[in-house]
Amino acid sequence: MTPINLFIPNIHCASCKSNIESTIESLDFVQSATVNILRRTVQITLKQEQIETIRYIIDKAIT
């Protein structure tokens, strides 16, 4: 599964990292979230069943 990478320009400390990771990981559809402070990014991996739901919704929208 390909993770989603997002740029977070205002991250600057370990506390920010912890808060972002725990907040994102508390979402039901998220498998994991990993923040890289130096790169100012967060890598988010969605649960497989959510990917399937998104694919189904997209297929229905275009057919």
BALOBA-1460 file (C-alpha; in Angstrom, 3 decimals):
// residues 63
<rec num="1" residu="m" x="0.000" y="0.000" z="0.000"/>
<rec num="2" residu="t" x="1.381" y="3.404" z="-0.966"/>
<rec num="3" residu="p" x="1.482" y="5.902" z="1.888"/>
<rec num="4" residu="i" x="0.300" y="9.478" z="1.627"/>
<rec num="5" residu="n" x="3.009" y="12.084" z="2.249"/>
<rec num="6" residu="l" x="2.096" y="15.576" z="3.389"/>
<rec num="7" residu="f" x="4.273" y="18.617" z="3.986"/>
<rec num="8" residu="i" x="3.894" y="20.234" z="7.420"/>
<rec num="9" residu="p" x="5.710" y="23.583" z="7.324"/>
<rec num="10" residu="n" x="5.146" y="24.563" z="10.974"/>
<rec num="11" residu="i" x="6.446" y="21.453" z="12.726"/>
<rec num="12" residu="h" x="9.480" y="22.191" z="14.868"/>
<rec num="13" residu="c" x="9.768" y="19.867" z="17.869"/>
<rec num="14" residu="a" x="9.251" y="16.395" z="19.291"/>
<rec num="15" residu="s" x="6.059" y="17.515" z="21.002"/>
<rec num="16" residu="c" x="4.586" y="18.552" z="17.646"/>
<rec num="17" residu="k" x="5.640" y="15.181" z="16.215"/>
<rec num="18" residu="s" x="3.960" y="13.270" z="19.014"/>
<rec num="19" residu="n" x="0.758" y="15.339" z="18.852"/>
<rec num="20" residu="i" x="0.445" y="14.981" z="15.078"/>
<rec num="21" residu="e" x="1.117" y="11.233" z="15.071"/>
<rec num="22" residu="s" x="-1.297" y="10.470" z="17.904"/>
<rec num="23" residu="t" x="-4.042" y="12.686" z="16.481"/>
<rec num="24" residu="i" x="-3.837" y="11.194" z="12.999"/>
<rec num="25" residu="e" x="-3.533" y="7.633" z="14.305"/>
<rec num="26" residu="s" x="-6.685" y="8.127" z="16.380"/>
<rec num="27" residu="l" x="-8.694" y="8.287" z="13.146"/>
<rec num="28" residu="d" x="-10.474" y="5.010" z="12.411"/>
<rec num="29" residu="f" x="-9.299" y="4.805" z="8.811"/>
<rec num="30" residu="v" x="-5.587" y="5.365" z="9.538"/>
<rec num="31" residu="q" x="-3.203" y="2.454" z="10.034"/>
<rec num="32" residu="s" x="-0.135" y="4.555" z="10.888"/>
<rec num="33" residu="a" x="1.320" y="8.055" z="10.836"/>
<rec num="34" residu="t" x="5.012" y="8.879" z="10.969"/>
<rec num="35" residu="v" x="6.332" y="12.423" z="11.229"/>
<rec num="36" residu="n" x="9.812" y="13.425" z="10.047"/>
<rec num="37" residu="i" x="10.709" y="16.678" z="11.783"/>
<rec num="38" residu="l" x="13.750" y="17.440" z="9.611"/>
<rec num="39" residu="r" x="11.850" y="17.004" z="6.353"/>
<rec num="40" residu="r" x="8.690" y="18.538" z="7.836"/>
<rec num="41" residu="t" x="6.545" y="15.719" z="6.518"/>
<rec num="42" residu="v" x="4.050" y="13.176" z="7.767"/>
<rec num="43" residu="q" x="3.630" y="9.810" z="6.099"/>
<rec num="44" residu="i" x="0.129" y="8.368" z="6.527"/>
<rec num="45" residu="t" x="-0.897" y="4.818" z="5.726"/>
<rec num="46" residu="l" x="-4.602" y="4.075" z="5.439"/>
<rec num="47" residu="k" x="-6.185" y="0.777" z="6.463"/>
<rec num="48" residu="q" x="-6.725" y="-1.547" z="3.506"/>
<rec num="49" residu="e" x="-10.493" y="-1.698" z="3.940"/>
<rec num="50" residu="q" x="-10.648" y="2.082" z="3.622"/>
<rec num="51" residu="i" x="-8.703" y="1.949" z="0.366"/>
<rec num="52" residu="e" x="-11.241" y="-0.547" z="-0.964"/>
<rec num="53" residu="t" x="-14.110" y="1.740" z="0.073"/>
<rec num="54" residu="i" x="-12.499" y="4.719" z="-1.666"/>
<rec num="55" residu="r" x="-11.964" y="2.652" z="-4.829"/>
<rec num="56" residu="y" x="-15.602" y="1.526" z="-4.767"/>
<rec num="57" residu="i" x="-16.829" y="5.123" z="-4.370"/>
<rec num="58" residu="i" x="-14.630" y="6.296" z="-7.253"/>
<rec num="59" residu="d" x="-15.814" y="3.450" z="-9.483"/>
<rec num="60" residu="k" x="-19.443" y="4.317" z="-8.759"/>
<rec num="61" residu="a" x="-18.800" y="8.002" z="-9.446"/>
<rec num="62" residu="i" x="-17.412" y="7.357" z="-12.926"/>
<rec num="63" residu="t" x="-19.817" y="4.654" z="-14.119"/>
